[in-house]
Amino acid sequence: MRALLDAAGLRYALAVRGMTQAELARIADLTEATVSRAANGHAANYTTIRKLARALTITPCLLGAEGIIGSQKEALAAAAASPGPAAMAEVSYDSASAI
């Protein structure tokens, strides 16, 4: 899955740290081309976003990765809403106590 980055936020994080794109690429174990694309607002996969965030010591949300994180939250909410083993055990318990 790919998400658009907040290019301005990435450039700001670099400026605050006095870090170049080349330094970020080295620390994040990415190519300079990948960092350049991200800094210019191109979409990136979640692994790249995580590596950038980790190298900058920020959360992926601060790089505009809300789309990815939002979809993960939706998936977790859907999983929580579906009846799982705990819900089934509760239903079985209620049924057994009614006998």
Contacts in CASP RR format, 6 or more apart in sequence:
PFRMAT RR
TARGET T0000
AUTHOR 0000-0000-0000
METHOD contacts of the structure
MODEL  1
MRALLDAAGLRYALAVRGMTQAELARIADLTEATVSRAANGHAANYTTIR
KLARALTITPCLLGAEGIIGSQKEALAAAAASPGPAAMAEVSYDSASAI
1 45 0 8 1.000
1 46 0 8 1.000
1 68 0 8 1.000
1 71 0 8 1.000
2 43 0 8 1.000
2 44 0 8 1.000
2 45 0 8 1.000
3 43 0 8 1.000
3 44 0 8 1.000
3 46 0 8 1.000
3 49 0 8 1.000
3 64 0 8 1.000
3 65 0 8 1.000
3 66 0 8 1.000
3 67 0 8 1.000
3 68 0 8 1.000
4 41 0 8 1.000
4 42 0 8 1.000
4 43 0 8 1.000
4 64 0 8 1.000
5 38 0 8 1.000
5 41 0 8 1.000
5 42 0 8 1.000
5 43 0 8 1.000
5 44 0 8 1.000
5 49 0 8 1.000
5 52 0 8 1.000
5 63 0 8 1.000
5 64 0 8 1.000
5 65 0 8 1.000
6 41 0 8 1.000
6 62 0 8 1.000
6 63 0 8 1.000
6 64 0 8 1.000
7 38 0 8 1.000
7 39 0 8 1.000
7 40 0 8 1.000
7 41 0 8 1.000
9 62 0 8 1.000
9 63 0 8 1.000
9 64 0 8 1.000
10 38 0 8 1.000
10 39 0 8 1.000
10 41 0 8 1.000
10 52 0 8 1.000
10 56 0 8 1.000
10 63 0 8 1.000
11 39 0 8 1.000
13 56 0 8 1.000
13 58 0 8 1.000
13 62 0 8 1.000
13 63 0 8 1.000
14 20 0 8 1.000
14 21 0 8 1.000
14 24 0 8 1.000
14 39 0 8 1.000
14 56 0 8 1.000
17 56 0 8 1.000
19 27 0 8 1.000
19 56 0 8 1.000
21 32 0 8 1.000
21 35 0 8 1.000
21 36 0 8 1.000
21 39 0 8 1.000
22 32 0 8 1.000
22 35 0 8 1.000
24 30 0 8 1.000
24 35 0 8 1.000
24 52 0 8 1.000
24 55 0 8 1.000
24 56 0 8 1.000
25 31 0 8 1.000
25 32 0 8 1.000
25 34 0 8 1.000
25 35 0 8 1.000
27 55 0 8 1.000
28 35 0 8 1.000
28 51 0 8 1.000
28 52 0 8 1.000
28 54 0 8 1.000
28 55 0 8 1.000
29 51 0 8 1.000
30 48 0 8 1.000
30 51 0 8 1.000
30 52 0 8 1.000
34 44 0 8 1.000
34 48 0 8 1.000
35 52 0 8 1.000
37 44 0 8 1.000
38 44 0 8 1.000
38 48 0 8 1.000
38 52 0 8 1.000
38 63 0 8 1.000
44 52 0 8 1.000
46 60 0 8 1.000
46 65 0 8 1.000
46 68 0 8 1.000
49 60 0 8 1.000
49 63 0 8 1.000
49 65 0 8 1.000
49 68 0 8 1.000
50 60 0 8 1.000
52 63 0 8 1.000
53 59 0 8 1.000
53 60 0 8 1.000
53 62 0 8 1.000
53 63 0 8 1.000
53 65 0 8 1.000
56 63 0 8 1.000
60 68 0 8 1.000
60 69 0 8 1.000
61 69 0 8 1.000
83 91 0 8 1.000
END
